[in-house]
Structures are given as structure tokens and as C-alpha cells.
């Protein structure tokens, strides 16, 4: 059974809202229990807004949705590679940050794969 365009849009919106909530809490002073790499925190919080926007765009059209999710995945993959590199060089990147960024990247890989290979149609 194919996942519908609406379901993928809902995943993007929910994932975005959770990302915004988590990022904003830490930006406002909540302690996540590990070292916070500020540039990554800001990136992820901003991307939460982009995720919500991607969900809205995906609702409006498959073609636009396909493009947006591909860009999101590519950006997340680049950031994941960068923080992995920094982590291996001894920077103050927490393993929890690597895990969270890996999760984000895998979620968007799934969305991209679904949009591009299943040719989601309403």
C-alpha cells in the first residue's frame, strides 16, 4: 500500500513541530543533559520551521513536495557529515547530537525515498 501525499505531509509537519519545540526549549535555557553545540541547535530549530513549511508545500503539490524534501535531506546529510567530522576531531559534539541528527537524516531519507520511488499520487 502506498503512503499518501497527505500522510507524508503530516509526518513533515509533526516532525517539524517536535523539532521546533525541542530546539526552542533548549534555546530558552532547558538543559538537555548533554553538551549543546549551538550552531547545530540553531540549524535544527530553523529546520523545524522548514519541515512544517515542507509539509504545507507537499499538500499543495507532489512536484514541489518532491523538490523540498530532497533539499531538506541533502542539507541534513551535509550537516550530519560535518558534525561527524567535528566529533571525530574532538570537538564538543555530543554523541546524542550525532544520534539525533542521524534520526533526522533517516526520517527525511524515508520521505525522499517514498516521494521519489513510489511516485506518491493523490
DRENDO-1510 file (C-alpha; in Angstrom, 1 decimal, always signed):
<recs>
REC; n; res; u; v; w
REC; 1; UNK; +0.0; +0.0; +0.0 .
REC; 2; UNK; +1.4; +3.4; -1.0 .
REC; 3; UNK; +1.6; +6.2; +1.6 .
REC; 4; UNK; -0.4; +9.1; +0.5 .
REC; 5; UNK; +0.8; +12.6; -0.1 .
REC; 6; UNK; -1.3; +13.8; +2.9 .
REC; 7; UNK; +0.4; +11.3; +5.3 .
REC; 8; UNK; +3.8; +12.4; +4.2 .
REC; 9; UNK; +2.9; +16.0; +4.7 .
REC; 10; UNK; +1.6; +15.2; +8.2 .
REC; 11; UNK; +4.9; +13.4; +9.0 .
REC; 12; UNK; +6.8; +16.6; +7.9 .
REC; 13; UNK; +4.5; +18.9; +10.0 .
REC; 14; UNK; +4.6; +16.8; +13.1 .
REC; 15; UNK; +8.4; +16.2; +12.9 .
REC; 16; UNK; +8.8; +20.0; +12.3 .
REC; 17; UNK; +6.7; +20.9; +15.3 .
REC; 18; UNK; +8.5; +18.5; +17.6 .
REC; 19; UNK; +11.9; +19.9; +16.3 .
REC; 20; UNK; +10.8; +23.5; +16.9 .
REC; 21; UNK; +9.5; +22.6; +20.4 .
REC; 22; UNK; +12.7; +20.8; +21.4 .
REC; 23; UNK; +15.1; +23.4; +20.0 .
REC; 24; UNK; +13.2; +26.3; +21.4 .
REC; 25; UNK; +13.2; +24.7; +24.9 .
REC; 26; UNK; +17.0; +24.4; +24.8 .
REC; 27; UNK; +17.5; +27.8; +23.3 .
REC; 28; UNK; +15.4; +29.2; +26.2 .
REC; 29; UNK; +17.7; +27.5; +28.8 .
REC; 30; UNK; +16.4; +24.0; +29.3 .
REC; 31; UNK; +19.3; +21.6; +29.9 .
REC; 32; UNK; +19.1; +18.6; +27.6 .
REC; 33; UNK; +21.6; +16.7; +29.7 .
REC; 34; UNK; +24.5; +16.8; +27.3 .
REC; 35; UNK; +26.8; +19.4; +25.7 .
REC; 36; UNK; +24.9; +21.6; +23.2 .
REC; 37; UNK; +26.7; +22.6; +20.0 .
REC; 38; UNK; +25.0; +26.0; +19.5 .
REC; 39; UNK; +25.3; +26.1; +15.7 .
REC; 40; UNK; +23.6; +22.7; +15.4 .
REC; 41; UNK; +20.9; +23.7; +17.8 .
REC; 42; UNK; +20.1; +26.8; +15.8 .
REC; 43; UNK; +20.2; +24.9; +12.5 .
REC; 44; UNK; +17.8; +22.2; +13.8 .
REC; 45; UNK; +15.4; +24.8; +15.2 .
REC; 46; UNK; +15.3; +26.7; +12.0 .
REC; 47; UNK; +14.9; +23.5; +10.0 .
REC; 48; UNK; +11.9; +22.6; +12.2 .
REC; 49; UNK; +10.2; +25.6; +10.6 .
REC; 50; UNK; +11.4; +24.4; +7.2 .
REC; 51; UNK; +9.9; +20.9; +7.9 .
REC; 52; UNK; +6.5; +22.4; +8.7 .
REC; 53; UNK; +6.7; +24.5; +5.5 .
REC; 54; UNK; +7.7; +21.4; +3.6 .
REC; 55; UNK; +4.5; +19.6; +4.8 .
REC; 56; UNK; +2.4; +22.5; +3.7 .
REC; 57; UNK; +4.1; +22.6; +0.3 .
REC; 58; UNK; +3.7; +18.8; -0.1 .
REC; 59; UNK; +0.0; +19.2; +0.5 .
REC; 60; UNK; -0.2; +21.7; -2.4 .
REC; 61; UNK; +1.7; +19.7; -5.0 .
REC; 62; UNK; +3.7; +16.5; -5.4 .
REC; 63; UNK; +6.3; +18.0; -7.6 .
REC; 64; UNK; +7.1; +20.9; -5.2 .
REC; 65; UNK; +7.0; +18.5; -2.3 .
REC; 66; UNK; +9.5; +16.2; -4.0 .
REC; 67; UNK; +11.9; +19.0; -4.5 .
REC; 68; UNK; +11.6; +20.4; -1.0 .
REC; 69; UNK; +12.1; +17.0; +0.7 .
REC; 70; UNK; +15.1; +16.3; -1.4 .
REC; 71; UNK; +16.7; +19.6; -0.4 .
REC; 72; UNK; +16.0; +19.0; +3.2 .
REC; 73; UNK; +17.5; +15.5; +3.1 .
REC; 74; UNK; +20.6; +16.9; +1.3 .
REC; 75; UNK; +21.1; +19.7; +3.8 .
REC; 76; UNK; +20.7; +17.3; +6.8 .
REC; 77; UNK; +23.1; +14.8; +5.3 .
REC; 78; UNK; +25.7; +17.6; +4.8 .
REC; 79; UNK; +25.3; +18.8; +8.4 .
REC; 80; UNK; +25.4; +15.2; +9.7 .
REC; 81; UNK; +28.7; +14.7; +7.8 .
REC; 82; UNK; +30.1; +17.9; +9.2 .
REC; 83; UNK; +29.2; +17.2; +12.8 .
REC; 84; UNK; +30.5; +13.6; +12.5 .
REC; 85; UNK; +33.8; +15.1; +11.2 .
REC; 86; UNK; +33.9; +17.5; +14.1 .
REC; 87; UNK; +33.1; +14.8; +16.6 .
REC; 88; UNK; +35.9; +12.6; +15.3 .
REC; 89; UNK; +38.3; +15.5; +15.6 .
REC; 90; UNK; +37.5; +16.0; +19.3 .
REC; 91; UNK; +35.1; +19.0; +19.1 .
REC; 92; UNK; +32.4; +19.4; +21.7 .
REC; 93; UNK; +29.8; +17.5; +19.7 .
REC; 94; UNK; +27.8; +15.1; +22.0 .
REC; 95; UNK; +27.1; +11.6; +20.8 .
REC; 96; UNK; +23.4; +12.4; +21.5 .
REC; 97; UNK; +23.6; +15.2; +18.9 .
REC; 98; UNK; +25.0; +12.7; +16.3 .
REC; 99; UNK; +22.2; +10.3; +17.1 .
REC; 100; UNK; +19.5; +13.0; +16.8 .
REC; 101; UNK; +20.9; +14.3; +13.5 .
REC; 102; UNK; +21.2; +10.7; +12.2 .
REC; 103; UNK; +17.5; +10.2; +13.1 .
REC; 104; UNK; +16.5; +13.4; +11.3 .
REC; 105; UNK; +18.5; +12.4; +8.2 .
REC; 106; UNK; +17.0; +8.9; +8.2 .
REC; 107; UNK; +13.4; +10.3; +8.5 .
REC; 108; UNK; +14.0; +12.6; +5.6 .
REC; 109; UNK; +15.7; +9.8; +3.6 .
REC; 110; UNK; +12.5; +7.8; +4.1 .
REC; 111; UNK; +10.3; +10.7; +3.0 .
REC; 112; UNK; +12.5; +11.3; -0.1 .
REC; 113; UNK; +12.5; +7.6; -1.0 .
REC; 114; UNK; +8.8; +7.5; -0.7 .
REC; 115; UNK; +8.2; +10.6; -2.8 .
REC; 116; UNK; +10.7; +9.7; -5.5 .
REC; 117; UNK; +10.5; +5.9; -5.8 .
REC; 118; UNK; +6.8; +5.4; -5.0 .
REC; 119; UNK; +5.7; +8.5; -7.0 .
REC; 120; UNK; +3.2; +9.5; -4.4 .
REC; 121; UNK; +0.0; +10.5; -6.0 .
REC; 122; UNK; -3.2; +11.7; -4.5 .
</recs>
